[in-house]
Amino acid sequence: MPYIQWKDEFIGKSMPHSEQRREQLQQEFKRTDSVAPGQDPVLMKHQKMAMNPFRFLRGSSGLFYADIKNSVLKLPELLTTKIPLTCVVGDCHLSNFGFFTEEGSSGNRVIFAPNDFDDACVGHAVWDWSRFAISILLAADYCQGLKQQRYANESKFEPDSLQVVSAKEAIFAVHSFLTAYTRQCQALVSDPELRYSVLDDFPKNHVLKPVLKKAIKRSAQGEDFLRKSTLAKVADLSVRPLKFKQDPNKFSCLSPELYKDVEFSFRPYVSDDILDIVARQGAGTGSLNMQRYYLLVGPSQMKSEEDLALCHLVEAKQQRDAAPLYFFPELSPVNRLNAAHLTVDCQRLMQRRPDLVLDEHYWNGSHYLVRSLHHANVDLDPEDVCFAEKAPEQKLVEYAEACGRALALAHSRGDRRSVCFEQAVVKYLPKAMDELVHACIDYAEQQKADCELLSALLSQSLDADSSSETGLDSGGQG
């Protein structure tokens, strides 16, 4: 059935909050986060996820793959049996694409591509297609909710004078994403050397053109490097040697002993001196509870302000297993690599010119991913592509098509010996496209219901804490 005939049937569909689903959410979050919602302590991660379904999707990748395994998200069999495995992003959603420089902070060419590989592994491309498609649907719902004041506005965004995409327009954008992906694969079949191309420019009126310009200005050679680059935002560039800015909401100081340990352990992975180290607090959604350190790296003796371009940030981040692997452990022998090693290998394959710092290290009983924090890193939020003064649907379609092209290039690099993957995509994805979009619409509604359920669980926990503090719990009369 063509999607335009059945999309109205699913928009606004309500999924039941069954006791079985409640238990599944608690078990899954207990497994991934060590704390089940509704129990103490109440995690900041879960509070963020309960704010809206788009946030919920971002933080619940483990649940996403559990639902694929259990056919709660029913992916077309054609796409899981007929298309070869490749390296996948794993956590592929709207906000995990963006602009950055190739070769990490060592390069100056700004490109648009997937930018988060924490859950990368060898898997089914349809995992990435469906997760991105669902994120488009939930991003539209979130922005509609901002307009209608159903969801809280974290960024002080003012939507009153702007138009927002509709649910039907979001579905059209999903089709545009999948169609652009297929067309890019067809181009790769005709010319395999295209897999070494990148998206580094856009037409004048394209939604991504001003974002590209912003990123270029923040690169080491850009006019805004000393004001708006990642380095400038977190480091005090006026002192010598450079130090991190005092920001207790983001950074915490290390004890002298821990500082020396981190410095000694990670110094072999950087080419210059480590000038300062802090622990990063509250970053990310899915990986919010993972330990991470920021290293400020550069020459200890700088001769002039021009040497600031030699300074950069390196992150050492504790790495967990990629989300799909708990439910699909036997899919590929490659996935038996340790978590950080697998991320490094997949990212190196999927990117044309990967980060030169990218590496992995075992320290204090955990595997750590070592990577650059790009000077010019700029990504987009739902508000950036779902709102406009006029024709917001055009912005969203342009963005979805760019993501489709970029993702196809990344997937194609998983095997550079043949075009078997691309040929299979061209043959089978169009046949199963309507079925896939149907499944994504259905699961987006499930995610809305799950977000409400998470919010209810957290409310119960907070109410219990409040009652306990005032002596009104089951153990006392007050």
C-alpha positions in Angstrom: 0.0 0.0 0.0 1.5 3.4 -0.9 2.5 5.3 2.2 0.2 8.3 1.4 -2.8 6.0 1.9 -1.8 4.6 5.3 0.2 7.4 7.0 -2.9 9.0 8.5 -3.8 5.7 10.1 -0.7 5.8 12.2 -0.3 9.5 13.0 -1.5 10.0 16.5 -1.9 6.2 17.2 -1.6 5.5 20.9 0.3 2.5 22.2 -0.8 0.8 25.5 1.3 1.2 28.6 1.2 -2.5 29.6 2.7 -3.9 32.7 4.9 -6.1 30.6 6.3 -3.0 28.8 6.9 -1.3 32.1 9.0 -4.3 33.3 10.9 -4.4 30.0 11.9 -0.7 30.3 13.0 -1.2 33.9 15.1 -4.3 33.0 16.7 -2.8 30.0 17.7 0.5 31.7 18.9 -1.5 34.7 21.2 -3.4 32.3 22.6 -0.4 30.5 22.6 2.3 33.3 22.8 0.1 36.4 19.7 1.9 37.8 16.1 1.1 36.8 13.8 4.1 36.5 11.5 4.2 39.5 14.3 3.2 41.8 16.9 5.3 43.7 18.9 7.1 42.6 17.1 9.0 39.9 19.6 9.4 37.1 20.1 12.7 35.2 20.2 10.6 32.0 16.7 9.3 32.7 15.4 12.8 33.5 16.8 14.1 30.2 15.2 11.2 28.3 11.8 11.8 29.9 11.7 15.4 28.6 10.4 14.3 25.1 10.4 11.2 22.8 13.3 12.5 20.7 15.5 12.6 23.8 14.1 9.2 24.8 15.2 7.7 21.5 18.7 9.2 21.9 19.2 7.6 25.3 17.6 4.2 24.7 19.7 2.6 22.0 19.8 -0.6 24.0 16.0 -0.8 24.1 15.9 -0.1 20.3 17.9 -3.2 19.6 16.0 -5.2 22.1 12.8 -4.2 20.3 14.3 -5.3 16.9 15.3 -8.6 18.4 11.8 -9.1 19.8 10.0 -7.8 16.7 8.5 -4.8 18.5 10.2 -2.9 15.7 9.4 -5.2 12.7 12.0 -4.6 10.1 11.4 -6.0 6.6 12.9 -9.4 6.2 14.1 -8.6 2.8 16.4 -5.9 4.2 18.0 -8.2 6.9 18.5 -11.2 4.7 19.3 -9.9 1.2 21.7 -7.0 1.9 25.3 -7.8 3.0 26.5 -6.7 6.4 28.6 -3.5 6.6 30.0 -1.2 9.2 27.1 0.7 10.7 26.9 3.8 13.0 24.7 2.0 15.5 23.2 5.1 17.0 22.1 6.8 13.8 19.8 9.8 14.4 19.2 13.3 13.2 21.7 14.9 15.7 24.5 12.5 15.0 25.3 14.1 11.7 27.2 17.3 11.4 30.2 19.3 10.2 33.8 18.6 11.3 37.3 18.6 9.9 38.8 15.5 8.3 41.8 14.0 10.2 40.4 15.4 13.5 42.0 18.7 14.6 45.0 18.0 12.3 43.0 18.8 9.2 41.2 21.9 7.8 38.8 20.5 5.3 35.3 20.7 6.7 32.8 18.0 5.7 29.3 16.9 6.5 29.0 13.2 7.7 28.0 11.0 10.6 29.9 12.2 13.6 29.3 9.7 16.5 30.6 6.1 16.3 30.3 5.0 19.9 27.8 2.2 18.9 29.5 1.4 15.6 29.9 -2.3 14.7 29.4 -4.7 11.8 25.7 -5.0 11.3 22.6 -4.5 9.2 22.4 -1.2 7.3 18.6 -1.2 8.0 19.4 -0.6 11.7 20.8 2.8 10.7 18.1 3.5 8.2 15.3 2.8 10.6 16.8 4.6 13.6 17.4 7.7 11.5 13.9 7.6 10.1 12.4 7.3 13.5 14.4 10.2 14.7 13.0 12.4 11.9 9.5 11.5 13.0 10.2 12.2 16.6 12.1 15.4 15.8 9.0 16.7 14.0 6.8 15.6 17.0 9.2 17.4 19.4 9.1 20.6 17.4 5.3 20.5 17.1 5.3 20.0 20.9 7.4 23.1 21.4 5.0 25.1 19.2 2.1 23.8 21.2 3.9 24.0 24.5 3.6 20.3 25.1 7.3 19.9 25.6 9.7 22.1 27.6 12.0 24.4 25.7 15.6 23.8 26.9 17.4 26.2 24.6 15.2 29.3 24.9 14.2 28.8 21.3 11.4 31.1 20.2 9.0 29.2 17.8 6.1 31.6 17.9 6.8 33.3 14.6 8.0 30.2 12.8 6.2 27.5 10.9 6.8 23.9 11.9 6.8 20.7 9.8 3.7 18.5 10.0 3.7 14.7 10.7 2.9 14.0 7.1 5.8 16.2 5.9 8.1 14.3 8.3 7.1 11.1 6.6 7.8 12.5 3.2 11.3 13.5 4.5 11.9 9.9 5.6 11.1 8.8 2.1 13.5 11.5 0.8 16.2 10.2 3.0 15.8 6.6 1.8 15.6 7.6 -1.8 18.7 9.8 -1.6 20.5 6.9 0.0 19.5 4.5 -2.8 20.5 7.0 -5.5 23.9 7.4 -3.9 24.3 3.6 -3.9 23.3 3.5 -7.6 26.0 6.2 -8.3 28.6 4.1 -6.5 27.7 1.0 -8.5 28.4 3.0 -11.6 31.6 4.5 -10.3 33.1 2.8 -7.1 35.7 5.6 -6.8 32.9 7.9 -5.6 33.1 6.2 -2.2 36.2 8.5 -1.7 34.1 11.6 -2.2 32.6 13.7 0.7 29.9 16.3 1.2 31.8 19.5 1.5 29.6 22.1 -0.2 26.0 22.8 -0.7 23.9 25.2 -3.0 23.5 28.8 -1.9 20.0 28.4 -0.5 20.4 24.9 1.0 19.6 24.5 4.7 23.2 23.4 5.4 25.1 26.2 3.5 25.1 28.6 6.5 26.0 25.8 8.9 29.0 24.9 6.7 30.1 28.5 6.6 29.9 28.6 10.4 32.0 25.5 10.7 34.7 26.8 8.3 35.0 30.0 10.3 35.7 27.9 13.5 38.4 25.8 11.9 42.1 26.5 12.8 42.4 28.7 9.8 39.0 30.4 10.1 38.3 33.9 11.3 36.3 32.7 14.4 38.9 30.2 15.6 40.0 32.3 18.6 36.4 33.1 19.6 34.0 30.2 18.7 36.1 27.1 18.1 35.8 24.2 20.5 39.2 25.1 21.8 38.2 28.7 22.4 35.0 27.7 24.2 36.6 25.6 26.9 40.2 26.9 27.2 41.5 30.2 28.6 43.6 31.3 25.6 45.1 34.3 27.5 47.3 32.3 29.9 50.5 30.4 29.2 50.5 27.5 29.3 46.8 27.2 28.3 44.4 26.1 31.0 40.8 25.0 30.9 38.2 27.6 31.9 36.6 27.3 35.3 33.2 25.8 34.6 31.9 23.6 37.4 28.8 22.7 35.4 31.0 21.0 32.8 34.4 20.3 34.3 35.7 19.0 37.6 39.3 19.1 38.7 41.3 16.0 39.3 43.2 15.1 42.4 47.0 15.4 42.0 47.4 11.7 42.0 44.7 11.1 39.4 46.0 13.9 37.2 49.5 12.3 37.1 47.9 8.9 36.3 45.8 10.2 33.4 48.7 12.3 32.1 51.1 9.3 32.2 48.6 6.9 30.7 47.4 9.0 27.7 50.5 11.0 26.9 51.7 8.4 24.3 48.6 9.1 22.2 49.3 12.8 21.6 52.0 14.5 19.7 52.6 17.5 21.9 52.5 18.2 25.7 49.4 17.8 27.8 48.9 21.3 29.2 45.9 20.6 31.4 43.4 17.8 32.2 39.8 17.9 33.6 37.0 15.4 33.9 34.0 16.2 31.7 30.6 16.2 33.5 27.1 15.7 32.0 28.0 15.2 28.4 25.9 13.2 26.0 22.6 11.4 26.5 23.2 7.7 25.7 26.7 7.8 27.3 25.9 10.2 30.1 27.1 7.8 32.8 30.5 7.0 31.1 33.7 8.5 32.5 35.5 10.9 30.2 38.5 13.2 30.5 39.5 16.2 28.4 43.2 16.7 27.6 44.4 20.2 26.5 47.2 19.4 24.1 49.8 21.7 22.5 53.4 23.0 22.7 54.3 24.1 26.2 56.3 27.0 24.8 54.4 29.1 22.3 56.3 31.7 20.4 53.3 33.7 19.1 49.5 33.7 18.9 49.8 31.8 15.7 50.9 28.7 17.7 47.4 28.5 19.2 46.4 26.7 16.0 48.7 23.9 17.1 46.7 23.4 20.3 43.7 21.1 20.4 41.4 19.0 22.6 41.6 15.3 23.0 39.0 13.2 24.8 39.7 10.0 26.6 36.3 8.4 27.0 35.4 5.1 28.8 33.8 2.9 26.1 30.9 0.5 26.6 30.0 -2.3 24.2 28.1 -1.2 21.1 24.4 -1.3 21.8 23.5 -3.9 19.1 25.9 -6.5 20.3 24.1 -7.6 23.5 21.2 -8.8 21.3 23.2 -9.8 18.2 26.5 -11.1 19.6 27.1 -13.7 16.8 26.5 -11.5 13.8 30.2 -11.0 12.9 33.5 -12.2 14.4 34.8 -8.6 14.0 32.4 -7.6 16.7 34.4 -9.7 19.2 37.0 -6.9 19.4 37.0 -4.9 22.6 34.6 -2.0 22.7 37.1 0.8 22.0 39.0 -1.2 19.4 35.8 -2.0 17.5 34.8 1.7 17.5 38.2 2.7 16.2 38.2 0.2 13.4 34.7 1.0 12.3 35.2 4.7 12.3 38.5 4.3 10.4 36.6 2.3 7.7 33.6 4.5 7.5 35.4 7.9 7.2 37.5 8.8 4.2 40.2 10.5 6.2 39.7 9.6 9.9 41.0 11.4 13.0 44.8 11.0 13.2 44.5 10.9 17.0 41.9 8.1 17.0 43.1 5.2 19.1 42.1 2.9 22.1 43.7 2.3 25.5 43.1 -0.1 28.4 43.3 1.7 31.7 42.0 1.1 35.2 40.0 -1.9 34.2 38.2 -0.2 31.3 38.7 0.3 27.6 39.0 4.0 26.6 38.5 5.6 23.3 41.0 8.4 22.5 39.9 10.9 19.9 40.1 14.6 18.8 37.4 17.1 19.7 37.3 19.0 16.4 37.8 22.7 16.4 35.0 23.2 13.9 32.5 20.6 15.2 29.0 21.9 14.4 25.9 19.6 14.5 22.2 20.3 14.2 19.2 20.0 16.5 15.6 19.3 15.5 14.8 23.0 15.8 17.4 23.8 13.1 15.6 21.7 10.5 12.0 21.5 11.5 11.2 25.2 11.9 11.4 28.0 9.3 9.8 31.3 8.4 8.3 29.5 5.4 8.4 26.1 3.9 10.0 24.2 6.8 9.3 20.9 5.0 11.9 21.9 2.4 14.5 22.4 5.0 13.8 19.0 6.5 13.9 17.3 3.1 17.2 18.9 2.2 18.7 17.8 5.5 17.3 14.3 5.2 18.6 13.9 1.7 22.1 15.1 2.7 22.1 12.6 5.6 21.1 9.8 3.2 23.9 10.6 0.8 26.5 10.9 3.6 25.3 7.7 5.3 25.5 5.7 2.0 29.1 6.9 1.5 30.0 5.8 5.0 28.3 2.4 4.7 29.9 1.9 1.3 33.4 2.2 2.7 32.9 -0.9 4.9 33.9 -3.0 1.9 36.1 -1.3 -0.6 36.8 -4.5 -2.6 33.4 -4.7 -4.4 30.0 -3.0 -4.9 28.0 -6.1 -3.7 26.5 -4.1 -0.9 25.4 -1.2 -3.1 24.0 -3.5 -5.7 21.8 -5.2 -3.1 20.6 -1.9 -1.7 19.6 -0.7 -5.2 17.8 -4.0 -5.8 16.0 -4.5 -2.5 15.5 -1.2 -0.6 13.0 0.3 -3.1 10.9 -3.0 -2.9 10.7 -2.8 0.9 10.7 1.0 1.4 7.0 1.4 2.1 7.1 -1.5 4.6 10.1 0.0 6.3 8.5 3.4 6.7 5.3 1.8 8.0 7.3 0.0 10.7 9.1 3.2 11.6 5.9 5.2 12.0 4.5 2.5 14.2 7.7 2.4 16.4 7.8 6.2 16.7 4.4 6.0 18.4 5.7 3.2 20.7 8.6 5.6 21.6 6.1 8.3 22.5 4.3 5.9 24.8 7.6 4.7 26.3 8.6 8.3 27.0 5.4 8.8 28.9 5.9 5.6 30.8 9.4 6.7 31.8 8.1 10.0 33.0 5.5 8.3 35.1 8.2 6.0 36.6 10.4 8.9 37.5 7.5 10.8 39.0 6.7 7.8 41.3 10.3 7.7 42.4 10.5 11.4 43.1 7.1 11.4 44.9 8.4 8.5 47.1 11.5 10.4 47.9 9.5 13.5 48.8 7.1 11.4 51.0 10.1 9.8 52.8 11.7 13.1 53.5 8.5 14.5 55.1 7.9 11.3 57.1 4.8 10.3 55.0 6.2 7.1 53.6 4.8 3.7 54.5 7.2 3.5 57.4 5.8 6.5 59.5 2.9 8.7 60.2 4.7 12.0 60.2 
